[in-house]
């Protein structure tokens, strides 16, 4: 176990050192390139703020309106029939929209039910097996001006559904 700890401690500094040495070897102005990249990154961060604010407001309105609770109550009989706890439905709905919101829900589920509970393990697995598809499309595609994102949306949401189903199946098989 100490070997893994040592490797994880030194892997990032070693990677950075390798990049700097390789860039210097290839005669790339590494510091100037870094500064230019940081400047471009700062500009991108500023340009995505309106998209980010819009997404956060939409999430807040969705949760505050009671729409999420309505959907969970509507799905509860079907979910209990297939053995999926209804408590994880809000996480499954928010995860494609907001990573931070999903992390908050995962933290709440783990604090409420415990990290070794079925719900805690399922929430953690769902968190790791899906992505923030709508967030990525809204913020990053919007920031670079991509307007036609239909195929990316379909593939991203399909991947999220597959990740959720896989998480449910694996956690049920391993921990139930």
N, C-alpha and C positions, 0 to 999 in steps of 0.2 A: 504494500500500500504506500510506503514512503517513496518508492520509485515513481508512482503515478503522481504523487504530490509534488515531487521535485520537477518532473517533466511539465506539469501544468503551471508551475511557478515560473519556469524559464522559457516556455514555448513562445510567448508573445514578444518578450524582449529579444529573443534570438531571431525571430521572424523580422522584426523591425531592423535589427542590425544587419541581417542578410540583405534586405531591400536597400538599405543605405550603402552597403559595400558594393552590391551589384550595380546600383545606379552610378556610383562613383567610378566603378570599373568601366561602365559603358559611356562615361563622360556626360552623364545627365546632371544638370544643375539641381541636385536633390532638394536643397533648402528652398530655392526659388520655385521649384515645381510644387513642393509642399505648400508654400504660402499661396500660390495661385489656386491650388485645389481647395484650400481652406476658404479663400475669398469666394470662389465659385459656390462652395457648399453653403456659405453664409447667405449668398444671394438666393439660392434655391430655398433655404429655410424661410427666408422672408416671403418668397413668392407662394409658399404653400399655406401660409397662415390663414387666408380667407377660406380655403377649402377645409382646413382643419376646424376652424370655428363653426362652419356650416355643419360639418359632420357631428361635432359635439353637441350642438343645439338640437339636431334631429334625434340623437340618442336620448337626450334629456326629455324632449317632448314625448317620445315613444314610451319611455318608462313612466313619466309623470301622468300621462293620460290614462293609465290603467290598461292599455292595449296588451302589454306583455302578460299581465296577470290574467286577462281574459283568454288569451291564446293558451296559456299553461292550463287553466281550468278546463278549456275545451278539449285539450289533448290528454288530460289526466286518465280517463278510462282506457284509451288505446295504449298509452304508455304502461299502465299497470298490467295490462293484458300481456304485453311482450316483455315485461320485467325490467323496464327502464324507469328509474326514479324521476318523477316530475320535477324535482328540485334542480336537475341539470338542464332543463329546457331553456331557461333564460341564458345560461352560459352558451348553449349551442346557438341561440339566436344572436347574441351580442358578439361572439367571437369573430364572425366575418366582418363586423363593423368596426370594432374597437379593441385593440389589444389591451389597452389600459383598463377599459371597462370590464373586459373578460378576466383580466388578472384580479381585479377587485372582487368579482363574483367568485372566482376560484378561491381566493383567500377567505372570503366569507363562508363558502361551503366547507372548506377545510376547518375553519375555526368553529363552525357550528356542529359538524358531524365527525370531525377528527380526521387526521391524515391517514389513518389505517382503516377507515371505514370504506365501504363499497363506494359511497358517494364521493368521498374525498379522493380515492384512487381514480375513479372515473373522471372526476373534474380535472385532476392533474393530467391524466392521459389525454383528455379532450383538448386541453390547453396546448399540449405539445404536438398534437396530431393535426391541427388545423391552422389556417392562417387568416389574416385580416384582409380578406379579398376586397370587400367594398371600400375599405379604408385605402388600400393600395390603389385601386382604380380611381377613386375620387381625388385623392391628394396627389399622387405621383403622376398619373395620366393627365389630370387637370393641369398640373404645374408645367408640363412640357407640351400641352396643347393637343393631346390626342383626343379626338372627338368620337371616333368609332371604336368602341370597346366591347361590342356585343359578344364576340367570340371569347375574348379574355374573361368576360363576366361568366359566361356559360362554363368554361373550363375551370375557372377558379371556384365557382360554387359547387360544381361537380366534385372537385378535389376535396372541398370542405365536407361534403356529404359523405364521401368515401372515408375520409379521416374520422368523422364522427361514428359511422357504422363500425369501422375497424376498431376504434377505441372501445365501443360498447361490447363488441364480440370478444376482444382480447381481455378486457378487464373481467368480463363475465366468466370466460374460460379459466383465467388464471386465479381470480380472487373469490369467485362465488362458490 
